């Protein structure tokens, strides 16, 4: 792709690094910004810069937050006895949209995947185990996607906490095997949370 301007080419190169954005789509977006008032582009750039600089990760659950404690963890109406274990922040958003869950979350930041060089120490697993050791958590809900990596991660965590008096469950398999939570419709996802099954049972399936 030939560019009449090196500045335009640089902007397109940077934009095309975003997920799902190819060079042609990036060019269309950049040209759209050029047609807009300067103030709009500057506001976008400032919002991205401020977000990257000031956004925090909740010290309790690792969700994104404007403060040290996210709104979910700080909500006195949420129960801290149930923790839903998810892969990333998008899964928190997906489950929250169902309005079917009133516990807290724990964001792992990924799944165990030896093929990708991701091991247990690369994820937020130890802080989850520490919560269980404190004795206030009564149930862990494993809400990772139904993939080989998700099942491996679930089982690894289960082995770490199996000696503690805690209930472990997994979301019901109304979600197709191999699907990611963020692409599941809200009704199906909500029902899978409500109709969760003991994790031990899922090992026999």
TAVEN-V287181 format. One record per residue. N is the residue number from 0. RES is the residue in one small letter. PHI is phi as a letter, one per 40 degrees, with the letter a starting at -180 (999 if undefined). BURIAL is 1 if it has 9 or more other ideal C-beta (glycine too) atoms within 8 Angstrom, else 0. Layout:
n | res | phi | burial
N | RES | PHI | BURIAL
N | RES | PHI | BURIAL
This chain:
n | res | phi | burial
0 | x | 999 | 0
1 | x | c | 0
2 | x | b | 0
3 | x | c | 0
4 | x | b | 0
5 | x | c | 0
6 | x | c | 0
7 | x | c | 1
8 | x | c | 1
9 | x | c | 0
10 | x | c | 1
11 | x | c | 1
12 | x | d | 1
13 | x | c | 0
14 | x | c | 1
15 | x | c | 1
16 | x | c | 0
17 | x | c | 0
18 | x | d | 0
19 | x | g | 0
20 | x | b | 1
21 | x | c | 0
22 | x | c | 0
23 | x | c | 0
24 | x | c | 1
25 | x | c | 1
26 | x | c | 1
27 | x | c | 0
28 | x | c | 1
29 | x | c | 1
30 | x | c | 0
31 | x | c | 0
32 | x | c | 1
33 | x | c | 0
34 | x | c | 0
35 | x | c | 0
36 | x | d | 0
37 | x | d | 0
38 | x | d | 0
39 | x | c | 1
40 | x | c | 1
41 | x | c | 0
42 | x | c | 0
43 | x | c | 1
44 | x | c | 0
45 | x | c | 0
46 | x | c | 0
47 | x | c | 0
48 | x | c | 0
49 | x | c | 0
50 | x | c | 0
51 | x | c | 0
52 | x | c | 0
53 | x | b | 0
54 | x | c | 1
55 | x | b | 1
56 | x | b | 0
57 | x | d | 1
58 | x | c | 0
59 | x | c | 0
60 | x | b | 1
61 | x | g | 1
62 | x | c | 1
63 | x | c | 0
64 | x | a | 1
65 | x | c | 0
66 | x | b | 0
67 | x | c | 0
68 | x | b | 1
69 | x | c | 1
70 | x | c | 0
71 | x | c | 1
72 | x | c | 1
73 | x | c | 0
74 | x | c | 0
75 | x | c | 0
76 | x | c | 0
77 | x | c | 1
78 | x | c | 0
79 | x | c | 1
80 | x | c | 0
81 | x | b | 1
82 | x | b | 1
83 | x | c | 1
84 | x | c | 1
85 | x | b | 1
86 | x | c | 1
87 | x | a | 1
88 | x | c | 0
89 | x | c | 0
90 | x | c | 1
91 | x | d | 1
92 | x | c | 1
93 | x | c | 1
94 | x | c | 1
95 | x | c | 1
96 | x | c | 0
97 | x | c | 1
98 | x | f | 0
99 | x | b | 1
100 | x | b | 1
101 | x | b | 0
102 | x | c | 1
103 | x | b | 1
104 | x | b | 1
105 | x | a | 1
106 | x | c | 1
107 | x | c | 1
108 | x | g | 1
109 | x | i | 1
110 | x | b | 1
111 | x | c | 1
112 | x | a | 1
113 | x | d | 0
114 | x | c | 0
115 | x | c | 0
116 | x | g | 0
117 | x | b | 1
118 | x | b | 0
119 | x | d | 0
120 | x | c | 0
121 | x | c | 0
122 | x | b | 1
123 | x | c | 1
124 | x | c | 1
125 | x | c | 0
126 | x | c | 1
127 | x | c | 1
128 | x | c | 1
129 | x | c | 0
130 | x | c | 1
131 | x | c | 1
132 | x | c | 0
133 | x | c | 0
134 | x | g | 0
135 | x | c | 0
136 | x | c | 1
137 | x | b | 0
138 | x | a | 1
139 | x | b | 1
140 | x | b | 1
141 | x | c | 1
142 | x | b | 1
143 | x | c | 1
144 | x | c | 1
145 | x | c | 1
146 | x | b | 1
147 | x | d | 0
148 | x | c | 1
149 | x | c | 1
150 | x | c | 1
151 | x | c | 1
152 | x | c | 1
153 | x | d | 1
154 | x | c | 1
155 | x | c | 1
156 | x | c | 1
157 | x | d | 1
158 | x | c | 0
159 | x | c | 0
160 | x | b | 1
161 | x | c | 0
162 | x | c | 0
163 | x | b | 0
164 | x | c | 0
165 | x | a | 1
166 | x | c | 0
167 | x | b | 1
168 | x | b | 1
169 | x | b | 1
170 | x | c | 1
171 | x | c | 1
172 | x | c | 1
173 | x | c | 0
174 | x | c | 1
175 | x | c | 0
176 | x | c | 0
177 | x | g | 0
178 | x | c | 1
179 | x | c | 0
180 | x | d | 1
181 | x | c | 0
182 | x | c | 0
183 | x | c | 1
184 | x | c | 0
185 | x | c | 1
186 | x | c | 0
187 | x | c | 1
188 | x | c | 1
189 | x | c | 1
190 | x | c | 1
191 | x | c | 1
192 | x | c | 1
193 | x | c | 0
194 | x | c | 0
195 | x | c | 1
196 | x | b | 1
197 | x | d | 1
198 | x | c | 1
199 | x | d | 0
200 | x | c | 0
201 | x | c | 1
202 | x | c | 0
203 | x | c | 0
204 | x | c | 0
